[in-house]
Amino acid sequence: MGKAKENYALLFGNNPDISLDERTRVIGEIQKIGKLTFKINKHEEGWMAQCNEVSGIITGNTNPNPTKVEIESQIRDAIYAAFYVKVDTKRQETESAFLFGYSLHAV
């Protein structure tokens, strides 16, 4: 059996509810470890992912054929729990330099 294909995902995804200060804190903690990589095992009863660097970061589901989005979302949630990532869901929408707006008009 050949080597598994490496996949990469954004740690914070597109989550606007995690402040820049919180992102900086979490990235600093992960840099102390080096990086986070996961081994995923699939079987007929579902799948499980365990972090190679921090064995206590584990996640999974009973879906035997998870999508890439499902795997990334579950792993992201496990990382957030392990590093106590504060998600501010009560923040009001604010202007951001990371966003741009546009509207499409038919001519």
N, C-alpha and C positions, 0 to 999 in steps of 0.2 A: 504494500500500500504506500503511495507517495506522500510527500509532505503536504500537510493541509495548507490551503491558501490563507495568507494573512489578510485580515480585514481591519479597518480602522474606523473609529467613530469619534465625533466631537464630544468631549466630556460634558459640556453644558448644553449641547444640542442647540435649539433655537429658543431656549427658555429665557424670557425677558424678566422673570421674577427672581433671578439670582443677581444680587448686586455685584458691582465691580469689585468692591472690597471683599466680598465673600468668595468670589472667583479667585482673587489674588491669594487669599488665605489657603484655600483648598489646593491650588496649584503649588504653593510653597510646601505644603505637607506632602504632596505626591512627589515633588522633586527630592525630598529627603529620602524617599524610598527608591527613586530612580524612574520608574515607570510602572504602569499597571497593564498586565497582559492576562488573558483568560484562556483556559482550556475548556472547550465545550464538548461534552459527551452526549450523544443522542442515542435513544433506545426506544423500544415500542411503547414504553410507559411515559415518555416525555424527554426532557433534556435538562442538563445541569451544567452550569458554568462556575468554575472556581478560579479565583485569582492566583496566579503563579507566585506573586511576590508577597501577598497578604492572604494566607490560606483561609482566614475567617470571612473573607468576602465571597459569599456563595449566593447563587440565585438559580432559578430554573422554573419550569412549568410542566404541566402534563401534556402539552401539545407535542406529539412526536415529530411534527414537521413545522418548526417555528419559522417565521419570516425573519429576514434580517432586521426589520424594524422592531419586531417583538424581542429579539435577542438583545439588541442595542438598548432598548428601553428598559428591560429588566436589569441588565448589567448597570446601566446608568443609575437606576433607583438603588441598587445595592451599594454602589460607590457613595451615593448621597447619604445613605444611612450610615455607612462605615465612617465617613468623615464629618458627620453631623452638619451637612450642608443646609443652611438656612434658606428656605424658599419663602419669599415675601409675596404671598398671593393677594395681599390687600393693597399693594402699591397701585396708585393711580397711573393711568397711561400718561407718559410724559414724552416730550420731544427728545429724540435721541440722535446723536451724530451717526449712529450705526444704521439708521433707517432712512429711506427716502420714499416719497410718495409720488404717485402718478395716476392719471385717469385716462381712460381710453375713450375717444370720441369718434363716432362714425362720421365720415365725410361724404 
